[in-house]
Every structure is written in structure tokens, then in C-alpha cells.
Amino acid sequence: MNLQEQLTELARRAKAAARALALLNTAEKNQCLLAMADRLEQQTSALLEANREDMQAAEAAGLRPAMLDRLRLDAGRVQAMARGLREVAALPDPVGRILDERVRPNGLRLRKVTVPIGVIVIIYEARPNVTADAAGLCFKSGNATILRGGREAFHTNRLIAALLVQAGQAALGQRFPAEAIQLVPTAEREAIPILLSLTSYVDLCIPRGGEGLIRAVAECSRVPVIKHYKGVCHVYVDRDADPDMAERIVINAKCQRPAVCNAMETLLVDRSIAAQFLPRVGAELARRKVQLRADAEAIRLLSGVRTEPPLELRPAIEQDWYTEYNDLILNVRVVNGVQEAIEHINQYGSAHSDAIVTANETTAQRFLNGVDAAAVYWNASTRFTDGGEFGMGAEIGISTDKVGARGPMGLEELTSYKWIGIGQGQIRT
């Protein structure tokens, strides 16, 4: 069986599994999800061993430290995957909700009801937790999922998927459709365009990873793709910001996990406070080994900062403002007020997540209304753009599209709807 035939059969089975999933009730789906969470925790040692094999290969291949961090599993991250599955089980079932109901003048009753999308392909890099998050969310929303992780996490992903299926089968026996959660059995790139050409079986693709991966998927896919290309996120520190709060937010947004899409890539500071704030925050960023790429005014204000290790500072070039580093690198620019900050963000940003720090509500509202992004924050870190932090249990991805889902995607975003008409013999005249 060649790759085309292999993937076609995999997608065909996923379609059949999606139909079987539609017959499971909420209690049965939740029973499976809780069993999956238990199984992951019970098999922590095996998961860490599989992950060690992937980590050794990734280190030998020269993967960047930030990417290695995405790949790495430890006991806490296994527990977090299990906790995510339990949180999804505790959420309301998104299928069968009545969105609209109306009666036409002729007595025809119309009802708009949520339904599963069907078969969803998830394409992602490095992070093994996506395997559990995506499978759990798709399962609860009645969708079959085909998972295609990166080659760097192949052994870890394969074991996670197998454990989830084993747990579902133990919970429901033959009523559990085993092909509801499938892992593409090859890491070859040729698999992606083949899989995304199968419009008879695949209903949606959600890519998660770097800009190169997402653009490649969007360009080759014949099925709809929900995506964000990159996360060029900003924090603007306003003239009326509390300096202690601003420093905490800046450090968190850049340094907590620099390799994720909701980490800050550009810091904007109001000119009237830049002389006081930039040396202060610059010293803390230096201690955390953050490299700065700054405009001329910021360089002048930061040049006198003396720290150990020394502050790494160089002039920003135009391309820097568009760049998602996924690393301990930060752009810095001094701006003349909130309107200039808004204009910078709307020009260079990626419509992902942006924040303002200010005590001035009028200024904050101007920023919240003026910035075109999927998530905009007032006095909070951009790091909150996450399905778990939004109370979705976990997330399937983040969308910056304006049609369909936008922002973190949880259960509700994994449903479509259909109209149900109930009549008494009405005909159209």
C-alpha cells in the first residue's frame, strides 16, 4: 500500500469513526476522557522514557533551546495533560445546543443546532501536549481527529495517542470508535498535501507551529484551514502606568516562556516615562539574558545600563518589528503616546495578542478599541491568550482569522451547526 492509499484509508476510517462518535452521549464521552487522564498519569514513566528518546535525537540534530523546551516532557507536564482532559470532561457538551429558534408565518418551526464538524486534521510541531489537548477537545465535541506531529516528537506522540485509545476502549469497549484518534504513521512531509487533498473525508485542518509550517499548510490545503501565521505580540507601557505593575507584566510577557506564540516580541514605552522606565526594566531583562533590538531613542536611554551579564543591545532594523523570535530577544521602541502605539501595533503586529499598561481608563479604552487583534489586554500579560487560561480546559489552537473562530479555540469553536425544520405538511408556494 503506497502513501496515498495508506492516508486515504486512514481518513476514510476517521470519517466512519466521526459518525460513530455522534452516537455517544455526554456521559460516555466524559467517562472516556477521565479514563484517558488516568491512563496518562499511570504511564508517566513510559511517557518520559519515550520523550527522552525524542529529546536525545533533537539535541543531536541541533534543535534550538526554545524548541527543546517545547518538546520536553516531565512529570508536571504529564499531569498538566491529564488535568486538561479532566477539565474538558467537566465542561458542558458543545453538541446539541440550540443557537436559534423561530416559527415562520406558515407555522414551520426552524431550529439552529450545534453539530460536530466531522474529521479534523491537526498539524503541529514539537509540543507533545498538543496530542492530548487536541484529541480530548475533538473527542468531547464529537469530532474524529487525525494528528500529524513533527518528527522530533514522533515516539512521544505515538505513545500518547496509543494510551488515549487504550483508555477509551477500556472505558466503553466496542462502543469506542478506535479510529476517532489516529496519528499519521509517518513524519514524511509528503503526507501533508496528500492528507489535505482528501476533501471527501477531511473537513478542517488546524496547523500549530511556526510561520513556515502554517503558510506551507495553508498554501497546499484543499480543505478549510484555521490558523494564525505568527505571534508578534506587544506590550505598551503608557505614561500613566504603575511602574511596578508594568515591569511585572513586561518580564512575564517576554520571559516566562519565550518560545510560545503569546510571548511579547516588542515593548513600546511612552516617551514621557521612557527615561525612568527603560533603564529599570532593561536591567531586569539583562539579568534574564534578553537581547534587545531598539530604536535610536531607546538605545540612548539604555546605553548607560550596567548589569552582570552586560545588556546586549543593538539597533533595530525594519524587519525586526515584524519578527516572531520565539526566543529571549525583544524589540524596544519609544513612542509618542497611545495613538502612535496603536499605529505601530496595527502596522507590524500579527493580530494575535497585545496589551496596554495604564491607570487611565480613557487611554485604555482607546487602545482596546483601536488595536486590531484577536486578544487585547488592559493591565495584564499577553501570556493569558490560551484556552486553559480562558476557561476552555485546553485549546486546539489560536486563530487570527476574522471569519469563523478568532482567538483561543476550545470546544465551542469545534462545532458547526445545522438547521432543523419541523413542519405539518407545509409546502412552498
KEMARLUM-579515 format. One line per 3 residues: their letters; for each residue z, y, x of C-alpha. Coordinates in Angstrom, 3 decimals, always signed. Example, Ala and Ser with C-alpha at 12.3 -4.5 7.8 and 13.67 -1.06 7.14 Angstrom:
<rs>
AS> +7.800 -4.500 +12.300 | +7.140 -1.060 +13.670
</rs>
This chain:
<rs>
MNL> +0.000 +0.000 +0.000 | -1.061 +3.322 +1.571 | +0.960 +6.538 +1.363
QEQ> -0.980 +7.877 -1.647 | -0.345 +4.680 -3.588 | +3.282 +4.497 -2.480
LTE> +4.080 +8.035 -3.608 | +2.160 +7.681 -6.859 | +4.208 +4.605 -7.706
LAR> +7.426 +6.412 -6.768 | +6.526 +9.333 -9.056 | +5.478 +7.007 -11.878
RAK> +8.857 +5.286 -11.740 | +10.595 +8.660 -11.733 | +8.740 +9.595 -14.926
AAA> +9.875 +6.366 -16.588 | +13.434 +6.982 -15.392 | +13.378 +10.500 -16.861
RAL> +12.599 +9.019 -20.276 | +15.477 +6.560 -19.903 | +17.801 +9.378 -18.836
ALL> +17.089 +11.147 -22.117 | +18.790 +8.264 -23.932 | +22.119 +8.693 -22.100
NTA> +24.800 +10.694 -23.853 | +27.063 +13.253 -22.186 | +29.988 +10.832 -21.720
EKN> +27.750 +8.297 -19.970 | +26.289 +10.907 -17.632 | +29.752 +12.189 -16.765
QCL> +31.004 +8.642 -16.158 | +28.221 +8.160 -13.623 | +28.875 +11.480 -11.892
LAM> +32.579 +10.716 -11.464 | +31.741 +7.275 -10.098 | +29.305 +8.875 -7.651
ADR> +32.002 +11.265 -6.425 | +34.434 +8.390 -5.894 | +31.833 +6.343 -4.034
LEQ> +31.058 +9.148 -1.577 | +34.732 +9.568 -0.730 | +35.230 +5.813 -0.370
QTS> +32.305 +5.644 +2.056 | +33.263 +8.658 +4.178 | +33.359 +6.638 +7.406
ALL> +29.897 +5.198 +6.806 | +28.520 +8.638 +5.964 | +29.955 +10.161 +9.137
EAN> +28.501 +7.343 +11.203 | +25.036 +7.858 +9.703 | +25.395 +11.578 +10.299
RED> +26.378 +11.017 +13.941 | +23.101 +9.174 +14.447 | +21.197 +12.134 +12.973
MQA> +23.226 +14.653 +14.982 | +22.567 +12.876 +18.279 | +18.819 +12.840 +17.627
AEA> +18.859 +16.506 +16.552 | +20.767 +17.594 +19.658 | +18.360 +15.646 +21.866
AGL> +15.456 +17.377 +20.095 | +16.961 +20.798 +20.904 | +17.820 +21.915 +17.356
RPA> +19.412 +25.383 +17.308 | +23.226 +25.549 +16.907 | +22.893 +27.163 +13.487
MLD> +20.681 +24.313 +12.291 | +23.025 +21.746 +13.800 | +25.825 +23.295 +11.761
RLR> +23.765 +22.804 +8.592 | +23.195 +19.170 +9.497 | +26.749 +18.279 +10.482
LDA> +28.993 +16.331 +8.100 | +32.749 +15.999 +8.415 | +35.399 +14.657 +6.069
GRV> +35.829 +18.066 +4.469 | +32.129 +18.381 +3.694 | +32.047 +14.882 +2.196
QAM> +34.979 +15.874 -0.004 | +33.115 +19.053 -0.963 | +30.106 +16.980 -2.086
ARG> +32.382 +14.792 -4.196 | +34.144 +17.830 -5.620 | +30.777 +19.330 -6.553
LRE> +29.835 +16.199 -8.508 | +33.164 +16.275 -10.363 | +32.697 +19.948 -11.179
VAA> +29.217 +19.211 -12.567 | +30.703 +16.434 -14.702 | +33.234 +18.913 -16.107
LPD> +30.558 +21.424 -17.125 | +29.034 +21.462 -20.626 | +25.906 +19.366 -21.084
PVG> +22.944 +21.780 -20.980 | +20.708 +19.481 -23.021 | +20.543 +19.831 -26.805
RIL> +21.816 +23.425 -27.028 | +20.357 +25.386 -29.926 | +18.933 +28.615 -28.496
DER> +17.432 +29.979 -31.702 | +17.229 +29.006 -35.335 | +15.255 +30.652 -38.119
VRP> +13.826 +29.965 -41.554 | +10.343 +31.209 -42.389 | +9.474 +32.712 -45.826
NGL> +7.829 +29.424 -46.837 | +11.070 +27.520 -46.162 | +10.001 +25.981 -42.833
RLR> +13.067 +25.719 -40.577 | +12.494 +26.267 -36.855 | +14.977 +25.370 -34.148
KVT> +14.643 +26.075 -30.407 | +16.485 +23.346 -28.466 | +17.035 +22.801 -24.730
VPI> +15.486 +19.682 -23.185 | +15.200 +18.296 -19.627 | +12.263 +19.452 -17.522
GVI> +11.397 +15.875 -16.523 | +10.719 +14.966 -12.875 | +11.836 +17.463 -10.235
VII> +10.912 +17.223 -6.555 | +13.424 +18.782 -4.166 | +12.149 +19.511 -0.635
YEA> +14.792 +20.667 +1.827 | +15.816 +20.895 +5.457 | +18.886 +19.810 +7.383
RPN> +21.705 +20.065 +4.820 | +22.760 +16.581 +3.636 | +24.957 +18.070 +0.902
VTA> +21.771 +19.108 -0.918 | +21.087 +15.421 -1.567 | +24.274 +15.048 -3.603
DAA> +24.147 +18.513 -5.186 | +20.533 +18.212 -6.317 | +20.875 +14.649 -7.563
GLC> +24.041 +15.474 -9.507 | +22.652 +18.579 -11.174 | +19.370 +16.910 -12.058
FKS> +21.142 +13.854 -13.433 | +23.505 +15.888 -15.652 | +20.565 +17.907 -17.003
GNA> +18.612 +14.747 -17.769 | +16.022 +15.100 -15.013 | +14.839 +12.450 -12.594
TIL> +14.759 +13.743 -9.048 | +12.647 +12.888 -6.016 | +14.369 +14.042 -2.843
RGG> +12.459 +14.826 +0.319 | +14.866 +15.920 +3.043 | +13.985 +16.787 +6.615
REA> +13.556 +14.112 +9.281 | +16.613 +15.473 +11.107 | +18.910 +14.228 +8.270
FHT> +16.995 +11.087 +7.334 | +19.754 +8.498 +7.880 | +22.440 +10.631 +6.214
NRL> +20.274 +11.450 +3.204 | +19.191 +7.851 +2.752 | +22.788 +6.643 +2.634
IAA> +23.923 +9.406 +0.249 | +21.098 +8.611 -2.192 | +21.808 +4.880 -1.996
LLV> +25.522 +5.422 -2.675 | +24.782 +7.584 -5.709 | +22.511 +4.939 -7.206
QAG> +25.013 +2.162 -6.467 | +27.762 +4.126 -8.195 | +25.614 +4.803 -11.262
QAA> +24.678 +1.136 -11.553 | +28.326 +0.096 -11.231 | +29.290 +2.550 -13.967
LGQ> +26.572 +1.781 -16.539 | +24.903 -1.425 -15.409 | +21.312 -1.786 -16.569
RFP> +21.554 +1.378 -18.667 | +21.497 +3.422 -15.472 | +17.867 +4.129 -14.512
AEA> +17.923 +3.457 -10.749 | +14.722 +5.435 -10.176 | +16.370 +8.585 -11.557
IQL> +17.414 +9.358 -7.949 | +14.822 +8.494 -5.317 | +14.393 +9.502 -1.693
VPT> +10.898 +9.812 -0.278 | +10.857 +6.885 +2.187 | +9.046 +8.758 +4.947
AER> +9.613 +12.010 +6.823 | +5.883 +12.468 +7.434 | +4.576 +15.892 +6.402
EAI> +1.546 +14.303 +4.743 | +3.840 +13.129 +1.957 | +4.430 +16.636 +0.600
PIL> +0.905 +17.628 -0.522 | +0.341 +14.131 -1.923 | +3.549 +14.253 -3.951
LSL> +2.868 +17.762 -5.214 | -0.618 +16.827 -6.381 | +0.743 +14.298 -8.895
TSY> +0.692 +16.575 -11.917 | +0.740 +13.633 -14.342 | +4.216 +12.665 -13.159
VDL> +5.864 +15.611 -11.379 | +6.927 +18.621 -13.479 | +8.538 +21.003 -10.974
CIP> +9.188 +21.479 -7.263 | +12.144 +23.335 -5.768 | +11.915 +23.844 -1.973
RGG> +15.025 +24.756 +0.024 | +14.764 +25.763 +3.657 | +13.150 +28.276 +5.948
EGL> +10.361 +30.632 +5.013 | +7.742 +28.498 +6.758 | +8.641 +25.411 +4.750
IRA> +8.754 +27.263 +1.436 | +5.423 +29.026 +1.960 | +3.775 +25.762 +3.000
VAE> +5.087 +24.055 -0.147 | +4.044 +26.896 -2.460 | +0.547 +27.024 -0.980
CSR> -0.171 +23.292 -1.274 | +1.531 +22.519 -4.585 | -0.360 +21.883 -7.803
VPV> +2.897 +21.753 -9.779 | +5.076 +24.816 -10.511 | +7.357 +25.897 -7.624
IKH> +10.640 +27.786 -7.990 | +11.593 +29.401 -4.695 | +12.873 +32.149 -2.502
YKG> +10.993 +32.743 +0.714 | +13.884 +34.111 +2.746 | +17.229 +35.826 +2.550
VCH> +17.082 +39.273 +4.157 | +20.402 +40.440 +2.713 | +22.002 +43.865 +3.200
VYV> +25.425 +45.470 +3.087 | +25.503 +49.248 +2.648 | +28.768 +50.972 +3.633
DRD> +28.963 +54.198 +1.666 | +30.697 +57.424 +2.633 | +33.406 +56.668 +0.047
ADP> +34.076 +53.112 +1.274 | +37.540 +51.905 +2.190 | +37.080 +51.163 +5.923
DMA> +39.340 +48.100 +5.959 | +37.533 +46.592 +2.974 | +34.160 +47.454 +4.452
ERI> +34.978 +45.746 +7.747 | +36.209 +42.576 +6.000 | +33.065 +42.388 +3.884
VIN> +30.711 +43.041 +6.819 | +32.353 +40.403 +9.027 | +32.395 +37.848 +6.218
AKC> +28.802 +38.506 +5.171 | +27.493 +38.080 +8.738 | +29.856 +35.703 +10.488
QRP> +31.324 +33.184 +8.065 | +28.137 +31.072 +8.012 | +25.290 +32.971 +9.667
AVC> +22.723 +30.190 +9.103 | +22.690 +30.406 +5.298 | +20.339 +32.413 +3.109
NAM> +23.041 +34.681 +1.640 | +24.318 +35.872 +5.026 | +23.799 +39.553 +5.797
ETL> +20.908 +40.386 +8.134 | +21.052 +44.217 +8.004 | +24.014 +46.600 +7.933
LVD> +23.368 +50.090 +6.570 | +26.001 +52.795 +7.148 | +26.155 +56.268 +5.633
RSI> +25.641 +58.957 +8.260 | +28.800 +60.865 +7.306 | +31.093 +57.969 +8.315
AAQ> +28.947 +56.240 +10.937 | +30.717 +57.830 +13.943 | +34.047 +56.394 +12.766
FLP> +32.963 +53.092 +11.225 | +30.286 +51.775 +13.583 | +32.392 +51.641 +16.800
RVG> +35.163 +49.939 +14.850 | +33.017 +47.252 +13.251 | +30.860 +46.977 +16.362
AEL> +33.877 +45.964 +18.439 | +34.755 +43.200 +15.986 | +31.152 +41.988 +15.831
ARR> +31.076 +41.888 +19.636 | +34.208 +39.755 +19.715 | +32.380 +37.347 +17.423
KVQ> +29.341 +37.343 +19.752 | +26.987 +39.014 +17.273 | +23.904 +40.591 +18.867
LRA> +22.960 +43.983 +17.410 | +19.473 +45.427 +16.927 | +19.917 +49.031 +15.928
DAE> +18.127 +52.288 +15.234 | +18.454 +55.180 +17.665 | +21.416 +56.822 +15.929
AIR> +23.361 +53.581 +15.698 | +22.672 +52.826 +19.363 | +24.037 +56.243 +20.352
LLS> +27.240 +55.615 +18.363 | +27.676 +52.045 +19.584 | +26.856 +52.556 +23.249
GVR> +30.407 +53.552 +24.115 | +31.992 +50.442 +22.606 | +33.821 +48.465 +25.303
TEP> +34.706 +44.882 +24.434 | +35.019 +41.473 +26.006 | +32.488 +39.951 +25.775
PLE> +30.338 +43.107 +26.049 | +28.442 +44.262 +22.977 | +24.832 +43.033 +23.050
LRP> +22.768 +45.957 +21.809 | +19.064 +46.709 +21.817 | +16.677 +48.949 +19.854
AIE> +15.381 +47.505 +16.588 | +11.636 +47.185 +16.127 | +9.853 +47.362 +12.779
QDW> +9.615 +43.585 +12.383 | +13.382 +43.194 +12.811 | +14.066 +44.816 +9.442
YTE> +12.011 +42.070 +7.742 | +13.579 +39.199 +9.684 | +15.944 +36.493 +8.445
YND> +17.723 +35.425 +11.629 | +19.986 +32.640 +10.348 | +21.978 +33.349 +13.487
LIL> +24.547 +35.735 +14.973 | +22.044 +38.589 +15.130 | +22.375 +41.725 +12.999
NVR> +20.239 +44.791 +12.350 | +22.099 +48.113 +12.086 | +20.767 +51.363 +10.664
VVN> +22.333 +54.727 +9.826 | +21.100 +56.138 +6.512 | +21.482 +59.453 +4.758
GVQ> +23.219 +58.400 +1.546 | +22.805 +55.782 -1.143 | +19.221 +56.663 -2.106
EAI> +17.972 +56.082 +1.429 | +19.882 +52.780 +1.479 | +18.219 +51.726 -1.787
EHI> +14.779 +52.653 -0.461 | +15.351 +50.698 +2.758 | +16.502 +47.594 +0.875
NQY> +13.635 +47.677 -1.600 | +11.128 +48.060 +1.240 | +12.465 +45.495 +3.718
GSA> +14.619 +43.176 +1.637 | +13.714 +39.837 +0.127 | +15.214 +40.432 -3.357
HSD> +17.957 +37.902 -2.610 | +21.441 +39.468 -2.300 | +22.566 +42.985 -1.407
AIV> +25.923 +44.752 -1.531 | +27.463 +48.223 -1.536 | +30.986 +49.043 -0.406
TAN> +32.288 +52.209 -2.042 | +35.165 +53.585 -4.098 | +32.747 +55.834 -6.004
ETT> +31.720 +54.220 -9.296 | +28.816 +56.600 -9.870 | +27.370 +55.750 -6.465
AQR> +27.950 +52.059 -7.067 | +26.132 +52.107 -10.406 | +23.224 +53.941 -8.815
FLN> +22.992 +51.188 -6.195 | +23.399 +48.330 -8.690 | +20.675 +49.767 -10.905
GVD> +18.319 +50.790 -8.094 | +18.274 +47.701 -5.871 | +15.723 +45.082 -6.923
AAA> +17.416 +41.766 -6.068 | +18.493 +38.558 -7.750 | +22.154 +39.371 -6.987
VYW> +23.664 +42.803 -6.314 | +27.359 +43.308 -5.450 | +29.855 +46.138 -5.517
NAS> +32.756 +45.707 -3.085 | +32.061 +42.019 -2.467 | +30.295 +39.929 +0.163
TRF> +26.736 +38.705 -0.255 | +28.084 +35.245 +0.566 | +29.026 +34.759 -3.088
TDG> +25.406 +34.095 -4.117 | +25.959 +30.396 -4.545 | +26.014 +28.055 -7.519
GEF> +29.515 +26.828 -6.783 | +30.870 +30.366 -6.395 | +29.158 +31.337 -9.667
GMG> +30.937 +28.520 -11.509 | +27.856 +26.302 -11.781 | +29.561 +23.411 -9.998
AEI> +26.805 +23.225 -7.420 | +23.347 +24.691 -7.148 | +19.864 +23.277 -6.979
GIS> +18.570 +26.353 -5.176 | +18.258 +30.125 -5.357 | +15.258 +31.810 -6.890
TDK> +13.986 +35.306 -6.230 | +11.141 +34.868 -8.718 | +11.122 +37.197 -11.705
VGA> +9.621 +34.729 -14.181 | +11.926 +31.868 -15.109 | +15.111 +31.278 -13.173
RGP> +16.486 +34.027 -10.923 | +19.440 +33.815 -8.576 | +21.523 +30.640 -8.159
MGL> +20.151 +27.793 -10.245 | +22.561 +25.448 -11.965 | +22.406 +23.189 -14.983
EEL> +21.048 +25.683 -17.479 | +18.153 +26.584 -15.174 | +17.147 +22.913 -15.011
TSY> +16.244 +22.735 -18.680 | +13.240 +23.760 -20.684 | +13.106 +23.927 -24.466
KWI> +11.080 +22.754 -27.381 | +10.663 +23.979 -30.934 | +11.628 +21.622 -33.738
GIG> +10.128 +22.334 -37.156 | +11.719 +20.867 -40.294 | +9.732 +21.198 -43.483
QGQ> +9.464 +19.942 -47.047 | +5.737 +19.404 -47.180 | +4.646 +22.908 -46.206
IRT> +1.008 +23.372 -45.219 | -0.618 +26.411 -43.712 | -2.980 +28.300 -45.966
</rs>
